[in-house]
């Protein structure tokens, strides 16, 4: 299995959480979010454009983020996304749930 396919499988169900984390410090456009994720994961995690934008639209519909048109670093028109108070609460809640899940998986793996 290629590294890319492994990364995609890993991200299923966690994309929203990762996007909320990316936006927790500053608003960003889609490319910026994708770049942040690759950099923070040292190239291990990447998002296909379609998956990224589907997740952004889903988060916006749910009220976790909001968007506004603006200018990117290279003077292009871009949609910037910003986390909302509801999104911040969701980030805290889901981060706790993810940590509990990961700790349980590591406990199981450590018993082998």
LUMSEDREN-983743 format. One record per atom (N, C-alpha, C, O, CB): x, y, z; atom name. Coordinates in nm, 4 decimals. Glycine has a CB too. Example, Ala and Ser with C-alpha at 12.3 -4.5 7.8 and 13.67 -1.06 7.14 Angstrom:
// LUMSEDREN-983743
1.3190, -0.5690, 0.7800, N
1.2300, -0.4500, 0.7800, CA
1.3200, -0.3300, 0.7800, C
1.4236, -0.3319, 0.8465, O
1.1308, -0.4473, 0.9046, CB
1.2850, -0.2250, 0.7080, N
1.3670, -0.1060, 0.7140, CA
1.2900, 0.0030, 0.7870, C
1.3409, 0.1138, 0.8039, O
1.4084, -0.0598, 0.5725, CB
//
This chain:
// LUMSEDREN-983743
0.0849, -0.1169, 0.0000, N
0.0000, 0.0000, 0.0000, CA
0.0900, 0.1240, 0.0000, C
0.1880, 0.1304, 0.0743, O
-0.0969, -0.0006, 0.1227, CB
0.0562, 0.2213, -0.0832, N
0.1384, 0.3416, -0.0914, CA
0.1169, 0.4294, 0.0305, C
0.0152, 0.4198, 0.0991, O
0.1071, 0.4199, -0.2190, CB
0.2151, 0.5154, 0.0560, N
0.2053, 0.6096, 0.1685, CA
0.0819, 0.6984, 0.1525, C
0.0146, 0.7298, 0.2507, O
0.3333, 0.6970, 0.1785, CB
0.0527, 0.7380, 0.0312, N
-0.0630, 0.8253, 0.0037, CA
-0.1933, 0.7564, 0.0434, C
-0.2792, 0.8177, 0.1068, O
-0.0673, 0.8646, -0.1463, CB
-0.2083, 0.6292, 0.0064, N
-0.3308, 0.5566, 0.0398, CA
-0.3436, 0.5379, 0.1900, C
-0.4534, 0.5491, 0.2446, O
-0.3335, 0.4208, -0.0304, CB
-0.2325, 0.5095, 0.2578, N
-0.2364, 0.4960, 0.4030, CA
-0.2806, 0.6267, 0.4672, C
-0.3611, 0.6253, 0.5604, O
-0.0991, 0.4535, 0.4571, CB
-0.2294, 0.7394, 0.4190, N
-0.2655, 0.8695, 0.4743, CA
-0.4134, 0.8963, 0.4553, C
-0.4798, 0.9467, 0.5459, O
-0.1830, 0.9806, 0.4095, CB
-0.4658, 0.8629, 0.3377, N
-0.6071, 0.8869, 0.3110, CA
-0.6946, 0.8060, 0.4042, C
-0.7936, 0.8570, 0.4566, O
-0.6405, 0.8540, 0.1666, CB
-0.6587, 0.6788, 0.4256, N
-0.7384, 0.5953, 0.5163, CA
-0.7320, 0.6487, 0.6576, C
-0.8330, 0.6496, 0.7281, O
-0.6900, 0.4500, 0.5130, CB
-0.6157, 0.6929, 0.7001, N
-0.5996, 0.7468, 0.8348, CA
-0.6892, 0.8676, 0.8559, C
-0.7440, 0.8859, 0.9646, O
-0.4538, 0.7844, 0.8605, CB
-0.7046, 0.9490, 0.7546, N
-0.7785, 1.0731, 0.7694, CA
-0.9301, 1.0562, 0.7695, C
-1.0023, 1.1468, 0.8113, O
-0.7401, 1.1658, 0.6607, CB
-0.9787, 0.9422, 0.7236, N
-1.1235, 0.9253, 0.7231, CA
-1.1767, 0.9436, 0.8647, C
-1.1315, 0.8772, 0.9579, O
-1.1629, 0.7863, 0.6668, CB
-1.2729, 1.0336, 0.8800, N
-1.3321, 1.0586, 1.0106, CA
-1.2566, 1.1605, 1.0937, C
-1.3062, 1.2019, 1.1985, O
-1.3411, 0.9317, 1.0859, CB
-1.1389, 1.2022, 1.0509, N
-1.0614, 1.2995, 1.1280, CA
-1.0382, 1.4298, 1.0518, C
-0.9830, 1.5248, 1.1073, O
-0.9282, 1.2396, 1.1672, CB
-1.0794, 1.4351, 0.9270, N
-1.0547, 1.5532, 0.8443, CA
-1.1128, 1.6786, 0.9087, C
-1.0453, 1.7813, 0.9153, O
-1.1140, 1.5337, 0.7046, CB
-1.2360, 1.6717, 0.9558, N
-1.2985, 1.7902, 1.0170, CA
-1.2168, 1.8395, 1.1358, C
-1.1923, 1.9593, 1.1501, O
-1.4427, 1.7583, 1.0619, CB
-1.1753, 1.7467, 1.2202, N
-1.0972, 1.7828, 1.3386, CA
-0.9655, 1.8495, 1.2989, C
-0.9261, 1.9495, 1.3589, O
-1.0698, 1.6584, 1.4247, CB
-0.8981, 1.7954, 1.1995, N
-0.7710, 1.8518, 1.1548, CA
-0.7892, 1.9915, 1.0953, C
-0.7055, 2.0792, 1.1160, O
-0.7057, 1.7595, 1.0523, CB
-0.8974, 2.0119, 1.0221, N
-0.9250, 2.1443, 0.9656, CA
-0.9538, 2.2445, 1.0769, C
-0.9037, 2.3569, 1.0738, O
-1.0439, 2.1380, 0.8671, CB
-1.0339, 2.2045, 1.1747, N
-1.0626, 2.2950, 1.2866, CA
-0.9343, 2.3329, 1.3596, C
-0.9165, 2.4484, 1.3983, O
-1.1621, 2.2300, 1.3848, CB
-0.8455, 2.2368, 1.3783, N
-0.7174, 2.2658, 1.4438, CA
-0.6358, 2.3640, 1.3593, C
-0.5762, 2.4575, 1.4128, O
-0.6370, 2.1349, 1.4672, CB
-0.6333, 2.3430, 1.2292, N
-0.5588, 2.4323, 1.1403, CA
-0.6107, 2.5752, 1.1490, C
-0.5331, 2.6704, 1.1408, O
-0.5671, 2.3828, 0.9960, CB
-0.7407, 2.5901, 1.1655, N
-0.8014, 2.7238, 1.1700, CA
-0.8050, 2.7830, 1.3100, C
-0.8465, 2.8976, 1.3273, O
-0.9415, 2.7184, 1.1150, CB
-0.7627, 2.7077, 1.4093, N
-0.7747, 2.7551, 1.5483, CA
-0.6829, 2.8729, 1.5795, C
-0.7092, 2.9475, 1.6738, O
-0.7444, 2.6418, 1.6440, CB
-0.5771, 2.8911, 1.5032, N
-0.4864, 3.0028, 1.5308, CA
-0.5065, 3.1215, 1.4379, C
-0.4758, 3.2344, 1.4761, O
-0.3443, 2.9563, 1.5209, CB
-0.5571, 3.0995, 1.3175, N
-0.5773, 3.2093, 1.2229, CA
-0.6630, 3.1627, 1.1059, C
-0.6599, 3.0451, 1.0697, O
-0.4418, 3.2634, 1.1720, CB
-0.7400, 3.2548, 1.0461, N
-0.8150, 3.2201, 0.9254, CA
-0.7195, 3.1795, 0.8127, C
-0.6040, 3.2221, 0.8103, O
-0.9035, 3.3388, 0.8807, CB
-0.7674, 3.0983, 0.7210, N
-0.6840, 3.0546, 0.6098, CA
-0.7714, 3.0139, 0.4924, C
-0.8905, 2.9873, 0.5086, O
-0.5928, 2.9382, 0.6521, CB
-0.7116, 3.0092, 0.3747, N
-0.7793, 2.9572, 0.2561, CA
-0.7464, 2.8081, 0.2442, C
-0.6623, 2.7562, 0.3176, O
-0.7359, 3.0357, 0.1264, CB
-0.8132, 2.7407, 0.1518, N
-0.7978, 2.5962, 0.1390, CA
-0.6549, 2.5512, 0.1182, C
-0.6098, 2.4566, 0.1828, O
-0.8804, 2.5473, 0.0267, CB
-0.5830, 2.6172, 0.0290, N
-0.4445, 2.5776, 0.0042, CA
-0.3602, 2.5942, 0.1305, C
-0.2744, 2.5109, 0.1598, O
-0.3847, 2.6602, -0.1111, CB
-0.3846, 2.7007, 0.2041, N
-0.3111, 2.7241, 0.3283, CA
-0.3375, 2.6156, 0.4318, C
-0.2461, 2.5738, 0.5028, O
-0.3477, 2.8595, 0.3858, CB
-0.4611, 2.5702, 0.4405, N
-0.4964, 2.4625, 0.5333, CA
-0.4240, 2.3342, 0.4940, C
-0.3666, 2.2660, 0.5789, O
-0.6496, 2.4396, 0.5355, CB
-0.4271, 2.3019, 0.3656, N
-0.3609, 2.1814, 0.3163, CA
-0.2101, 2.1877, 0.3412, C
-0.1497, 2.0891, 0.3833, O
-0.3892, 2.1625, 0.1666, CB
-0.1503, 2.3024, 0.3156, N
-0.0062, 2.3218, 0.3375, CA
0.0274, 2.3083, 0.4861, C
0.1264, 2.2441, 0.5213, O
0.0390, 2.4605, 0.2847, CB
-0.0538, 2.3679, 0.5732, N
-0.0326, 2.3605, 0.7184, CA
-0.0326, 2.2149, 0.7641, C
0.0531, 2.1734, 0.8421, O
-0.1417, 2.4407, 0.7942, CB
-0.1296, 2.1379, 0.7147, N
-0.1415, 1.9980, 0.7536, CA
-0.0188, 1.9172, 0.7096, C
0.0343, 1.8376, 0.7870, O
-0.2689, 1.9376, 0.6938, CB
0.0257, 1.9377, 0.5864, N
0.1449, 1.8665, 0.5385, CA
0.2672, 1.9034, 0.6216, C
0.3462, 1.8166, 0.6587, O
0.1706, 1.8980, 0.3900, CB
0.2827, 2.0327, 0.6506, N
0.3992, 2.0773, 0.7274, CA
0.3960, 2.0236, 0.8698, C
0.4969, 1.9732, 0.9188, O
0.4061, 2.2296, 0.7296, CB
0.2821, 2.0337, 0.9365, N
0.2709, 1.9875, 1.0756, CA
0.2899, 1.8371, 1.0884, C
0.3378, 1.7890, 1.1911, O
0.1359, 2.0262, 1.1329, CB
0.2528, 1.7629, 0.9851, N
0.2673, 1.6170, 0.9900, CA
0.3969, 1.5707, 0.9244, C
0.4177, 1.4513, 0.9032, O
0.1483, 1.5497, 0.9221, CB
0.4830, 1.6657, 0.8927, N
0.6107, 1.6362, 0.8265, CA
0.5902, 1.5542, 0.6998, C
0.6656, 1.4612, 0.6714, O
0.7042, 1.5616, 0.9219, CB
0.4867, 1.5904, 0.6242, N
0.4600, 1.5274, 0.4959, CA
0.3824, 1.3981, 0.5008, C
0.3537, 1.3402, 0.3960, O
0.5853, 1.5027, 0.4287, CB
0.3474, 1.3510, 0.6189, N
0.2772, 1.2233, 0.6311, CA
0.1302, 1.2346, 0.5917, C
0.0766, 1.1449, 0.5267, O
0.2883, 1.1712, 0.7733, CB
0.0650, 1.3433, 0.6302, N
-0.0772, 1.3596, 0.6025, CA
-0.0985, 1.4608, 0.4911, C
-0.0388, 1.5684, 0.4897, O
-0.1522, 1.4031, 0.7289, CB
-0.1840, 1.4238, 0.3991, N
-0.2204, 1.5132, 0.2908, CA
-0.3671, 1.4955, 0.2588, C
-0.4250, 1.3899, 0.2842, O
-0.1341, 1.4877, 0.1664, CB
-0.4265, 1.5982, 0.2035, N
-0.5678, 1.5918, 0.1669, CA
-0.5832, 1.6161, 0.0180, C
-0.5234, 1.7083, -0.0375, O
-0.6505, 1.6942, 0.2471, CB
-0.6623, 1.5345, -0.0451, N
-0.7011, 1.5609, -0.1833, CA
-0.7887, 1.6859, -0.1817, C
-0.8624, 1.7094, -0.0859, O
-0.7768, 1.4374, -0.2480, CB
-0.7804, 1.7657, -0.2876, N
-0.8593, 1.8890, -0.2933, CA
-1.0084, 1.8631, -0.2726, C
-1.0748, 1.9360, -0.1990, O
-0.8375, 1.9585, -0.4268, CB
-1.0602, 1.7598, -0.3373, N
-1.2038, 1.7308, -0.3258, CA
-1.2431, 1.7028, -0.1817, C
-1.3447, 1.7539, -0.1345, O
-1.2415, 1.6116, -0.4139, CB
-1.1646, 1.6226, -0.1110, N
-1.1952, 1.5901, 0.0288, CA
-1.1864, 1.7144, 0.1163, C
-1.2688, 1.7340, 0.2055, O
-1.0995, 1.4816, 0.0814, CB
-1.0864, 1.7984, 0.0907, N
-1.0703, 1.9212, 0.1686, CA
-1.1910, 2.0122, 0.1522, C
-1.2480, 2.0584, 0.2511, O
-0.9429, 1.9949, 0.1268, CB
-1.2300, 2.0382, 0.0284, N
-1.3398, 2.1326, 0.0055, CA
-1.4753, 2.0752, 0.0460, C
-1.5635, 2.1503, 0.0878, O
-1.3436, 2.1733, -0.1406, CB
-1.4934, 1.9447, 0.0346, N
-1.6167, 1.8839, 0.0865, CA
-1.6245, 1.9041, 0.2375, C
-1.7302, 1.9376, 0.2909, O
-1.6229, 1.7323, 0.0515, CB
-1.5128, 1.8838, 0.3055, N
-1.5100, 1.9016, 0.4516, CA
-1.5325, 2.0477, 0.4893, C
-1.6052, 2.0764, 0.5844, O
-1.3757, 1.8524, 0.5095, CB
-1.4716, 2.1396, 0.4165, N
-1.4917, 2.2825, 0.4459, CA
-1.6384, 2.3207, 0.4307, C
-1.6930, 2.3917, 0.5151, O
-1.4046, 2.3699, 0.3529, CB
-1.7021, 2.2743, 0.3245, N
-1.8446, 2.3043, 0.3045, CA
-1.9305, 2.2407, 0.4137, C
-2.0258, 2.3016, 0.4623, O
-1.8907, 2.2551, 0.1663, CB
-1.8962, 2.1195, 0.4511, N
-1.9703, 2.0502, 0.5572, CA
-1.9574, 2.1266, 0.6897, C
-2.0567, 2.1480, 0.7592, O
-1.9185, 1.9043, 0.5737, CB
-1.8349, 2.1675, 0.7240, N
-1.8122, 2.2417, 0.8481, CA
-1.8845, 2.3755, 0.8468, C
-1.9347, 2.4206, 0.9497, O
-1.6630, 2.2636, 0.8704, CB
-1.8895, 2.4383, 0.7312, N
-1.9598, 2.5670, 0.7209, CA
-2.1104, 2.5477, 0.7374, C
-2.1757, 2.6266, 0.8057, O
-1.9294, 2.6346, 0.5852, CB
-2.1661, 2.4433, 0.6754, N
-2.3093, 2.4150, 0.6908, CA
-2.3455, 2.3885, 0.8368, C
-2.4538, 2.4259, 0.8819, O
-2.3495, 2.2948, 0.6045, CB
-2.2555, 2.3242, 0.9101, N
-2.2804, 2.2911, 1.0506, CA
-2.2529, 2.4081, 1.1450, C
-2.2789, 2.3980, 1.2649, O
-2.1953, 2.1727, 1.0910, CB
-2.2006, 2.5191, 1.0921, N
-2.1743, 2.6357, 1.1758, CA
-2.0418, 2.6320, 1.2504, C
-2.0186, 2.7148, 1.3384, O
-2.2834, 2.6509, 1.2735, CB
-1.9543, 2.5373, 1.2168, N
-1.8249, 2.5268, 1.2844, CA
-1.7213, 2.6241, 1.2288, C
-1.6263, 2.6612, 1.2977, O
-1.7725, 2.3855, 1.2731, CB
-1.7409, 2.6650, 1.1030, N
-1.6541, 2.7653, 1.0417, CA
-1.7409, 2.8623, 0.9625, C
-1.8570, 2.8342, 0.9326, O
-1.5461, 2.6987, 0.9499, CB
-1.6823, 2.9766, 0.9293, N
-1.7482, 3.0721, 0.8405, CA
-1.6452, 3.1163, 0.7380, C
-1.5249, 3.1007, 0.7588, O
-1.8070, 3.1951, 0.9199, CB
-1.6931, 3.1718, 0.6268, N
-1.5997, 3.2092, 0.5216, CA
-1.6248, 3.3504, 0.4717, C
-1.7326, 3.4072, 0.4886, O
-1.6089, 3.1115, 0.4065, CB
-1.5210, 3.4045, 0.4098, N
-1.5265, 3.5388, 0.3531, CA
-1.4238, 3.5461, 0.2408, C
-1.3144, 3.4909, 0.2517, O
-1.4996, 3.6488, 0.4623, CB
-1.4599, 3.6143, 0.1334, N
-1.3668, 3.6297, 0.0230, CA
-1.2619, 3.7341, 0.0574, C
-1.2914, 3.8347, 0.1218, O
-1.4409, 3.6681, -0.1056, CB
-1.1383, 3.7088, 0.0133, N
-1.0287, 3.8024, 0.0366, CA
-0.9179, 3.7798, -0.0645, C
-0.9355, 3.7076, -0.1626, O
-0.9744, 3.7882, 0.1792, CB
-0.8023, 3.8428, -0.0396, N
-0.6863, 3.8320, -0.1271, CA
-0.5830, 3.7392, -0.0642, C
-0.5496, 3.7527, 0.0536, O
-0.6251, 3.9713, -0.1545, CB
-0.5331, 3.6459, -0.1429, N
-0.4289, 3.5555, -0.0944, CA
-0.2939, 3.6262, -0.0971, C
-0.2839, 3.7415, -0.1392, O
-0.4241, 3.4259, -0.1794, CB
-0.1906, 3.5563, -0.0520, N
-0.0553, 3.6119, -0.0474, CA
-0.0053, 3.6525, -0.1853, C
0.0766, 3.7437, -0.1971, O
0.0402, 3.5116, 0.0139, CB
-0.0537, 3.5857, -0.2898, N
-0.0103, 3.6183, -0.4257, CA
-0.1142, 3.7019, -0.5008, C
-0.1229, 3.6970, -0.6235, O
0.0185, 3.4903, -0.5031, CB
-0.1924, 3.7784, -0.4250, N
-0.2926, 3.8719, -0.4785, CA
-0.4004, 3.8062, -0.5636, C
-0.4521, 3.8679, -0.6568, O
-0.2244, 3.9765, -0.5601, CB
-0.4340, 3.6842, -0.5328, N
-0.5452, 3.6165, -0.5989, CA
-0.6650, 3.6167, -0.5063, C
-0.6511, 3.6160, -0.3840, O
-0.5071, 3.4720, -0.6391, CB
-0.7820, 3.6177, -0.5661, N
-0.9050, 3.6107, -0.4878, CA
-0.9164, 3.4709, -0.4290, C
-0.9030, 3.3716, -0.5006, O
-1.0300, 3.6454, -0.5747, CB
-0.9412, 3.4632, -0.2992, N
-0.9508, 3.3338, -0.2320, CA
-1.0550, 3.3413, -0.1215, C
-1.0799, 3.4476, -0.0648, O
-0.8136, 3.2909, -0.1745, CB
-1.1145, 3.2287, -0.0924, N
-1.2111, 3.2200, 0.0163, CA
-1.1351, 3.1831, 0.1433, C
-1.0676, 3.0803, 0.1491, O
-1.3241, 3.1154, -0.0152, CB
-1.1470, 3.2679, 0.2442, N
-1.0798, 3.2441, 0.3718, CA
-1.1809, 3.1889, 0.4714, C
-1.2941, 3.2365, 0.4806, O
-1.0142, 3.3747, 0.4260, CB
-1.1382, 3.0884, 0.5451, N
-1.2230, 3.0219, 0.6426, CA
-1.1745, 3.0565, 0.7827, C
-1.0548, 3.0701, 0.8081, O
-1.2235, 2.8685, 0.6205, CB
-1.2721, 3.0703, 0.8735, N
-1.2414, 3.1070, 1.0119, CA
-1.3256, 3.0198, 1.1046, C
-1.4434, 2.9957, 1.0782, O
-1.2685, 3.2594, 1.0381, CB
-1.2654, 2.9737, 1.2115, N
-1.3368, 2.8907, 1.3079, CA
-1.4340, 2.9788, 1.3881, C
-1.4022, 3.0932, 1.4207, O
-1.2367, 2.8172, 1.4030, CB
-1.5510, 2.9253, 1.4192, N
-1.6517, 2.9962, 1.4978, CA
-1.6443, 2.9497, 1.6438, C
-1.5749, 2.8528, 1.6742, O
-1.7945, 2.9726, 1.4393, CB
-1.7152, 3.0181, 1.7339, N
-1.7191, 2.9693, 1.8724, CA
-1.7703, 2.8248, 1.8820, C
-1.7194, 2.7461, 1.9618, O
-1.8075, 3.0608, 1.9573, CB
-1.8693, 2.7906, 1.8019, N
-1.9187, 2.6527, 1.7991, CA
-1.8079, 2.5585, 1.7527, C
-1.7927, 2.4494, 1.8078, O
-2.0423, 2.6405, 1.7065, CB
-1.7311, 2.5989, 1.6530, N
-1.6207, 2.5180, 1.6033, CA
-1.5128, 2.4992, 1.7087, C
-1.4536, 2.3916, 1.7181, O
-1.5612, 2.5814, 1.4794, CB
-1.4864, 2.6026, 1.7882, N
-1.3864, 2.5908, 1.8957, CA
-1.4313, 2.4900, 2.0014, C
-1.3504, 2.4114, 2.0507, O
-1.3614, 2.7282, 1.9615, CB
-1.5599, 2.4922, 2.0360, N
-1.6115, 2.3944, 2.1324, CA
-1.6014, 2.2534, 2.0750, C
-1.5633, 2.1592, 2.1444, O
-1.7581, 2.4267, 2.1702, CB
-1.6360, 2.2408, 1.9480, N
-1.6277, 2.1104, 1.8822, CA
-1.4831, 2.0614, 1.8786, C
-1.4579, 1.9425, 1.8984, O
-1.6850, 2.1182, 1.7393, CB
-1.3884, 2.1511, 1.8535, N
-1.2467, 2.1146, 1.8504, CA
-1.2021, 2.0599, 1.9854, C
-1.1326, 1.9584, 1.9911, O
-1.1605, 2.2357, 1.8114, CB
-1.2411, 2.1254, 2.0932, N
-1.2034, 2.0790, 2.2279, CA
-1.2649, 1.9422, 2.2557, C
-1.1962, 1.8501, 2.2999, O
-1.2486, 2.1811, 2.3361, CB
-1.3950, 1.9297, 2.2295, N
-1.4648, 1.8027, 2.2562, CA
-1.4064, 1.6873, 2.1744, C
-1.3775, 1.5805, 2.2285, O
-1.6144, 1.8172, 2.2253, CB
-1.3897, 1.7091, 2.0458, N
-1.3443, 1.6005, 1.9591, CA
-1.1962, 1.5686, 1.9782, C
-1.1543, 1.4549, 1.9565, O
-1.3704, 1.6359, 1.8142, CB
-1.1170, 1.6673, 2.0185, N
-0.9765, 1.6398, 2.0489, CA
-0.9684, 1.5453, 2.1683, C
-0.8887, 1.4515, 2.1678, O
-0.8988, 1.7714, 2.0777, CB
-1.0504, 1.5693, 2.2704, N
-1.0538, 1.4807, 2.3867, CA
-1.0966, 1.3403, 2.3480, C
-1.0373, 1.2426, 2.3937, O
-1.1478, 1.5360, 2.4930, CB
-1.1976, 1.3293, 2.2651, N
-1.2447, 1.1981, 2.2207, CA
-1.1370, 1.1267, 2.1401, C
-1.1150, 1.0069, 2.1579, O
-1.3729, 1.2121, 2.1371, CB
-1.0692, 1.2003, 2.0508, N
-0.9653, 1.1395, 1.9677, CA
-0.8484, 1.0924, 2.0542, C
-0.7944, 0.9842, 2.0311, O
-0.9160, 1.2393, 1.8610, CB
-0.8090, 1.1720, 2.1532, N
-0.6996, 1.1317, 2.2417, CA
-0.7349, 1.0044, 2.3185, C
-0.6519, 0.9144, 2.3312, O
-0.6659, 1.2448, 2.3398, CB
-0.8566, 0.9968, 2.3691, N
-0.9000, 0.8766, 2.4411, CA
-0.8958, 0.7547, 2.3502, C
-0.8510, 0.6477, 2.3914, O
-1.0419, 0.8954, 2.4973, CB
-0.9417, 0.7705, 2.2283, N
-0.9413, 0.6615, 2.1306, CA
-0.7977, 0.6185, 2.1003, C
-0.7662, 0.4995, 2.1030, O
-1.0134, 0.7046, 2.0004, CB
-0.7103, 0.7166, 2.0711, N
-0.5709, 0.6851, 2.0377, CA
-0.5007, 0.6165, 2.1540, C
-0.4249, 0.5219, 2.1330, O
-0.4948, 0.8125, 1.9986, CB
-0.5250, 0.6630, 2.2771, N
-0.4636, 0.6000, 2.3942, CA
-0.5100, 0.4553, 2.4082, C
-0.4308, 0.3678, 2.4432, O
-0.4973, 0.6792, 2.5218, CB
-0.6381, 0.4299, 2.3811, N
-0.6894, 0.2932, 2.3901, CA
-0.6234, 0.2045, 2.2846, C
-0.5873, 0.0904, 2.3132, O
-0.8429, 0.2917, 2.3732, CB
-0.6079, 0.2561, 2.1638, N
-0.5431, 0.1785, 2.0574, CA
-0.3989, 0.1482, 2.0961, C
-0.3529, 0.0353, 2.0788, O
-0.5480, 0.2550, 1.9222, CB
-0.3263, 0.2480, 2.1485, N
-0.1876, 0.2259, 2.1906, CA
-0.1785, 0.1250, 2.3057, C
-0.0835, 0.0469, 2.3120, O
-0.1237, 0.3586, 2.2327, CB
-0.2761, 0.1263, 2.3958, N
-0.2769, 0.0253, 2.5042, CA
-0.2895, -0.1142, 2.4449, C
-0.2182, -0.2061, 2.4851, O
-0.3935, 0.0516, 2.6046, CB
-0.3792, -0.1294, 2.3505, N
-0.3985, -0.2599, 2.2868, CA
-0.2725, -0.3005, 2.2114, C
-0.2273, -0.4143, 2.2242, O
-0.5198, -0.2568, 2.1910, CB
-0.2157, -0.2104, 2.1339, N
-0.0959, -0.2425, 2.0570, CA
0.0240, -0.2733, 2.1476, C
0.1104, -0.3537, 2.1125, O
-0.0621, -0.1272, 1.9635, CB
0.0279, -0.2093, 2.2624, N
0.1382, -0.2314, 2.3542, CA
0.1350, -0.3662, 2.4230, C
0.2344, -0.4065, 2.4834, O
0.1395, -0.1251, 2.4561, CB
0.0237, -0.4368, 2.4157, N
0.0097, -0.5673, 2.4801, CA
0.0520, -0.6819, 2.3907, C
0.0532, -0.7969, 2.4344, O
-0.1321, -0.5881, 2.5236, CB
0.0864, -0.6532, 2.2676, N
0.1205, -0.7614, 2.1726, CA
0.2541, -0.8245, 2.2049, C
0.2974, -0.9163, 2.1354, O
0.1229, -0.7084, 2.0294, CB
//
